[in-house]
Amino acid sequence: MREIGRLVQQSRTGGKLKKIKDFYVPSNFNFVIEAVKSVAGFDEEKNTYKTPSLALKLGHSLKKIADILECEAQMAESDNEEFLNNLNRTRGLFDKKWDVCVSSRALQTLKEVKWNTPQLLPFTEDVKNMHMHLEKCREECQKNLKNNPHKKTWTKLAIVTLAEVILFNRRREGEVSKMPLGAFTLRDSSDVHSDVALGLTELEQKLCQHFQRIEIRGKRNRKVPILLTPDMLSSMEALVAHRRTCGVPDDNPYFFARAEAESHLRGSDAIRQMAKECGAKHPETLSSTKLRKQVSTLSTVLNLKDNEMDTLANFLGHDIRVHRQYYRLPEGTLELAKVSKVLIALEQGRLSDYKGMSLDEIQIDPSEQVLEAVDSDLSETEVGLDSSFCSSASSSSKKRQPVETGGDSKRGTSKKRSWSPGEIRAVEKTLNCFIESGKVPGKSECNACIKASQRR
């Protein structure tokens, strides 16, 4: 509504568009486009929008308003045939020209902005400081509410508890903010079934006794759980006990209600307030969305199994496909830490050394330099034969050890030794011409050298 209001206000400066119905006259279509571009901050030189999302939202809103106006015109007693005709013609212009004139550049601007935007995740130290600050505030607020039940002390404890539940469970702020009172008062506090407990470790059984669990409605009506610590539980019980005394209406269905109102507290405001109060170095990263992404992203370093990943995604209220697609290590980190290993190995001509290894197993020093440049016309096959010759020559001895080819064997673990005098003489005799010319011997020459060393 506010976005459309800004559009109408801006369009009035042009003189043609005075009211919303004027937007649906076909001859005014170009003026509508100019008004939208002006409100969204379109730069003619750079061909970009200052607020590209606003341009996209205005397009959707104008189409919805067209549907509303059509319904009103059809239900009116007077004849609105001309207006309906103009409305349908304007819709045709929207369908054919809006993408070209507005949407395409707005979407492109959005993509370009995201390319180099840093993906900030909450820092562990800031999260720790916020937890400690909430614990301190909770104890103080509980004492104040007990000694002086008032709507201010009740609201303060509700804000602290709301922020604490969101932070601990990494829940969406809207889900916790809209939690109904009945979800807490009618919670299932029974013990874990004895047969189920047999499949849990001793630690897991203690955790089941330590926490209480409630279920609320999540995104797309998905049932999502909330775990409550004993401290959270005591705060929430105090809030329930003093609701009526502190002026919360009985017909307010929300647990985190506003005193003397029928609405609820906003979780985003609670998180933002606590983030500033705790003295975090980067309070802007302490939002419910970024906190959820932190636990999802950092969980990838734990190398969880599929069933464990499913459990975590279900707790966070994610579809597992969405979880795997969006909540992982940032692409910049993956490219710097993982893919760069392959690029360095290619640069140093050592990619074959890491055959059969995963990206995590590759250990390479980026500062290591190649000692001697290889001729540009040297093929990969010749390089492989050269390395094969060196390994064969160095491994020939009185007691020849068979080479292990198992997948679990690691490179570089074999014991090295010096060449025998016979091996040195064989190389000097059979490959001396290649040594003097600086060329790489072929396969037949290498085999001849190996046979000569075995006869000695």
Secondary structure, DSSP 8 states (H G I E B T S, - for coil): -HHHHHHHHHHTTTSS--SGGGGG-GGGHHHHHHHHHHHTTEETTTTEESSHHHHHHHHHHHHHHHHHHHHHHHHSSS--HHHHHHHHHHHHHHHHHHIIIIIHHHHHHHHHHHHT-------HHHHHHHHHHHHHHHHHHHHHHHHS--HHHHHHHHHHHHHHHHHHHT--HHHHHT-BHHHHHT-------HHHHTTS-HHHHHHHHH-EEEEEE-GGG-EEEEEE-HHHHHHHHHHHHTTTTTT--TT--BSSB-TTSSSB--HHHHHHHHHHHTT-S-GGG-SHHHHHHHHHHHGGGGT--HHHHHHHHHHHT--HHHHHHHSSS-HHHHIIIIIHHHHHHHHTT-GGGGTT--TTT----TT---SS---TT--HHHHHHHHHHHHHHHH-SSS-------TT--TT-S------HHHHHHHHHHSHHHHHHT----HHHHHHHHHHHHH-
